[in-house]
Amino acid sequence: GHDLLVAFSCKGRGVCPSCAGRRMAGTAAHLVDRVLPAVPVRQWVLSLPFELRALAAFRADVLSALGRIFVEEVFRRYRSRAKARGQPAAQCGAITFVQRFGSSLNLHVHFHVVVLDGTFARDEAGRVVFQEAPAPERGELQAIVRRVHTRAATWLARHAPGDTHAQGPLAACADAALRRGTVRSLSSSTEPEEEPDATVRAPPSSTGAVDFEGFNLDASVRIEAGDDLGRERLCRYGLRPAFSLERLRWLPGGRLAYRIKKVRGGAKTRVMTPVELLARLAALVPPPRYPLVRYHGVLGPPLVVAARRRAAAAS
């Protein structure tokens, strides 16, 4: 009575590296070929405070509210820039990738938002044109993260006052996945230092991130208009699986070691019992009605997508 049968293909609710890798490749190719127009894109990454991660991990309404607030504040910045150029009706577009994991099998809910780095508006002839936006200044990032914090605190006070994630076995798994656990340096590690799939690379490291009350914001990664490969790699990074089997191995005595790619002090390894590994993986599985890919602005309705398809058909 403790078994639950699920489909072999785990759709969007699994952590199987094989299924997740297949979804990553297929979805990224679809976004580049069918959804994202040939304009520059910028990645905006928002990490949540530690005390909100479990709540956002298991309450879909909390996650949706936080993601919506973040995207609205980013769009506000682009629209204000467009309004200063005399385009008060300019529109934005973005795709949000929700990641529930960190690099060490920990529960770490955060948002990778690929934003069209500019706005769409109609010119005097009624044609839809794209106007690029300048790179955000540090003061703009600080203003955005402060407004996100204020609006998030207001929403949570109204809709989730003093709430925590559900109790029970899943809560125990989440608590285990939130703990630091045992991290060691294992000189006998034989895992490769590079990712097996070279197309899943982390964006360039950032030096301009800002932090306010636990909300961390970065917007330093930009892909140029003609770089389809760069856009696909960026999408693949946002869609990548929660963990890699190539970084997991058995240790003498029955424990398991998972190589952590990035950690203070250099490359280290998380050492776990089999039960701890299962608990961490269980916490990373998203609940029902918890989509990990979300569309905003002009990428929601078919305006830009249809225009691109017509252009492709004409060519």
C-alpha positions in Angstrom: 0.0 0.0 0.0 3.0 2.3 -0.2 3.6 2.1 -3.9 2.2 4.5 -6.6 2.3 3.5 -10.2 3.2 6.4 -12.6 3.7 6.5 -16.4 7.1 5.5 -17.6 7.5 8.8 -19.4 7.4 11.2 -16.4 6.2 14.2 -18.5 7.0 17.3 -16.5 6.9 15.9 -13.0 10.0 13.7 -12.8 13.7 13.9 -12.1 14.8 11.1 -14.3 17.9 12.5 -16.1 17.0 10.6 -19.3 13.4 11.9 -19.6 14.4 15.4 -18.4 17.3 15.5 -20.9 14.9 14.6 -23.7 12.5 17.3 -22.7 15.3 19.8 -22.4 16.6 19.2 -25.9 13.1 19.1 -27.5 11.8 22.2 -25.7 14.9 24.3 -26.3 14.8 23.5 -30.0 11.1 24.3 -30.1 11.6 27.7 -28.4 14.4 28.8 -30.7 12.7 27.6 -33.9 9.1 28.4 -33.1 8.7 30.9 -30.3 11.6 33.2 -29.7 11.9 35.9 -32.4 15.3 36.8 -33.8 16.0 39.6 -31.3 18.5 39.9 -28.4 17.5 38.2 -25.2 18.7 38.8 -21.6 18.6 36.3 -18.8 17.2 37.6 -15.5 17.8 35.3 -12.5 16.0 35.7 -9.2 16.8 33.5 -6.2 14.4 33.4 -3.2 15.2 33.8 0.5 15.9 30.5 2.3 12.7 30.7 4.3 10.6 31.0 1.2 12.0 28.1 -0.8 10.0 25.3 0.8 6.8 27.3 0.6 7.4 28.1 -3.1 8.3 24.5 -3.8 5.0 23.0 -2.7 2.5 25.8 -3.0 1.8 26.5 -6.7 -0.1 29.7 -5.9 2.9 31.1 -4.0 5.3 30.2 -6.8 3.0 31.8 -9.4 2.6 35.0 -7.4 6.3 35.4 -6.9 7.1 34.7 -10.6 4.4 37.1 -11.8 5.6 39.8 -9.5 9.2 39.4 -10.7 8.3 39.4 -14.4 6.0 42.5 -13.9 8.8 44.4 -12.3 11.2 43.5 -15.1 8.6 44.5 -17.7 8.1 47.8 -15.8 11.7 48.6 -16.4 11.5 47.9 -20.1 8.3 49.9 -20.6 9.6 52.9 -18.7 12.5 53.0 -21.0 10.2 52.7 -24.1 8.0 55.4 -22.7 10.9 57.7 -22.4 11.5 57.1 -26.1 8.0 58.1 -26.9 6.5 54.6 -27.1 3.9 54.4 -24.3 2.2 51.3 -25.7 5.3 49.2 -26.0 5.0 45.5 -25.2 7.5 43.0 -23.7 7.9 39.2 -23.8 9.6 36.6 -21.7 9.8 32.9 -20.9 10.3 31.7 -17.3 12.1 28.5 -16.4 11.5 27.5 -12.8 14.3 25.5 -11.3 13.7 23.7 -8.1 17.3 22.5 -7.5 20.8 23.7 -6.8 24.0 22.2 -8.0 24.3 19.9 -5.0 20.9 18.1 -5.0 19.5 20.7 -2.7 16.0 22.2 -2.8 16.6 25.7 -4.2 13.6 27.3 -6.0 14.6 30.1 -8.3 13.6 31.7 -11.6 15.6 31.9 -14.9 13.7 34.4 -17.0 14.7 34.8 -20.7 13.4 38.3 -21.6 13.4 39.8 -25.0 15.9 42.6 -24.4 13.7 45.4 -25.7 10.2 46.2 -26.6 7.8 45.8 -29.5 5.7 48.7 -30.8 4.0 49.8 -34.0 5.6 52.4 -36.2 3.8 55.1 -38.2 3.0 52.5 -40.9 1.4 50.2 -38.4 4.2 47.6 -38.6 5.5 45.8 -35.5 9.1 46.9 -34.8 11.5 45.9 -32.1 13.6 48.5 -30.2 16.5 47.3 -28.1 17.0 48.4 -24.6 20.3 49.4 -22.9 21.9 47.1 -20.3 20.4 47.6 -16.9 22.4 49.7 -14.4 23.1 48.5 -10.9 20.7 51.1 -9.5 17.9 49.7 -11.7 18.6 46.1 -10.4 18.5 47.4 -6.8 15.2 49.1 -7.4 13.7 46.0 -9.0 14.7 43.6 -6.3 13.4 46.0 -3.6 10.0 46.3 -5.3 9.9 42.5 -5.7 10.6 42.1 -2.0 7.9 44.7 -1.0 5.2 43.3 -3.3 6.1 39.7 -2.3 5.9 40.4 1.4 2.5 42.2 0.9 1.1 39.2 -1.1 2.3 36.6 1.4 0.9 38.6 4.3 -2.5 38.5 2.6 -2.6 35.0 1.2 -0.1 32.9 3.3 0.2 34.5 6.7 2.5 32.4 8.8 2.0 29.5 6.4 4.6 26.7 5.9 4.7 23.8 3.5 2.6 20.8 4.2 3.5 18.4 7.0 4.2 14.7 6.5 6.7 12.5 4.7 7.1 15.0 1.8 7.9 17.8 4.3 10.5 15.6 5.9 12.1 15.1 2.4 12.0 18.8 1.9 13.7 19.5 5.2 16.4 17.0 4.3 16.9 18.6 0.9 17.2 22.1 2.5 20.0 21.0 4.9 23.6 21.3 3.9 24.3 17.7 4.7 27.8 16.1 4.5 30.2 17.7 2.0 33.7 16.4 1.7 36.7 16.6 -0.6 37.3 13.1 -2.1 40.6 12.8 -3.8 39.6 9.4 -5.2 36.8 10.9 -7.3 36.9 9.7 -10.9 34.0 11.7 -12.2 34.7 13.8 -15.3 35.0 17.6 -14.6 33.0 18.6 -17.6 29.3 18.1 -18.3 28.6 15.1 -20.6 26.6 17.4 -22.9 28.7 20.3 -24.0 25.7 22.2 -25.2 24.4 22.5 -21.6 26.8 25.1 -20.3 26.3 27.7 -17.6 26.1 31.3 -18.8 29.1 33.5 -18.1 29.7 34.1 -14.4 28.2 37.3 -13.1 29.9 40.0 -11.1 26.9 42.4 -11.0 24.3 40.6 -8.9 22.4 42.5 -6.2 20.9 41.2 -3.0 18.1 42.6 -0.8 16.6 40.7 2.2 17.6 37.3 0.7 16.3 38.1 -2.8 19.2 37.9 -5.2 18.9 39.3 -8.7 21.3 39.0 -11.7 20.9 40.2 -15.3 24.4 40.1 -16.8 23.9 37.4 -19.5 22.8 38.7 -22.9 22.6 36.8 -26.2 22.7 38.7 -29.4 20.0 38.6 -32.1 21.8 36.4 -34.6 23.1 33.9 -32.1 20.6 31.0 -32.4 23.1 28.6 -30.8 23.6 30.9 -27.9 19.8 31.2 -27.4 19.4 27.4 -27.5 22.2 26.9 -25.0 20.6 29.4 -22.7 17.3 27.7 -22.9 18.9 24.3 -22.4 20.6 25.6 -19.3 17.2 26.8 -17.9 15.6 23.5 -18.8 18.5 21.2 -17.7 17.8 18.1 -15.5 17.9 18.3 -11.7 20.9 16.0 -11.5 23.4 14.1 -13.6 24.1 10.3 -13.2 27.6 10.9 -14.4 28.3 12.8 -11.1 26.9 10.1 -8.9 28.8 7.0 -7.7 28.9 4.4 -5.0 31.4 4.6 -2.2 32.8 1.7 -0.2 30.4 1.0 2.7 27.2 1.6 0.8 27.1 5.4 0.8 26.8 7.5 -2.4 28.9 10.5 -3.5 27.6 13.3 -5.8 30.2 15.6 -7.2 29.3 19.3 -6.6 30.3 21.4 -9.6 30.5 24.7 -7.8 31.2 25.1 -4.1 33.3 27.4 -1.9 36.9 26.1 -1.6 36.8 24.2 -5.0 35.2 21.0 -6.3 33.8 18.9 -3.5 31.4 15.9 -3.1 28.2 15.4 -1.2 28.2 12.1 0.7 24.8 10.6 1.4 23.1 7.4 2.5 20.7 5.9 -0.1 17.7 7.1 2.0 19.0 10.7 2.0 19.5 10.6 -1.8 15.9 9.3 -2.3 14.6 12.0 0.1 16.4 14.8 -1.8 15.2 13.5 -5.2 11.6 13.2 -3.9 11.7 16.9 -2.8 12.8 18.0 -6.3 9.7 16.4 -8.0 7.3 19.3 -8.7 3.7 18.9 -7.5 0.7 18.7 -9.8 -0.3 21.9 -11.7 3.2 23.3 -11.2 4.5 24.1 -14.7 8.2 24.7 -15.0 8.0 26.7 -18.2 5.8 29.8 -18.3 5.2 32.4 -21.0 4.6 36.2 -20.6 3.7 39.2 -22.6 3.8 39.0 -26.4 5.2 35.4 -26.2 1.9 34.3 -24.6 -0.6 35.3 -27.3 0.4 34.4 -30.9 1.2 37.9 -32.1 5.0 37.6 -32.5 5.0 33.8 -33.1 2.5 34.2 -35.9 4.5 37.0 -37.4 7.7 35.0 -37.3 6.0 32.0 -38.9 4.6 34.2 -41.7 8.1 35.6 -42.3 9.6 32.1 -42.4 6.9 30.9 -44.8 7.5 33.9 -47.1 11.2 33.2 -47.2 
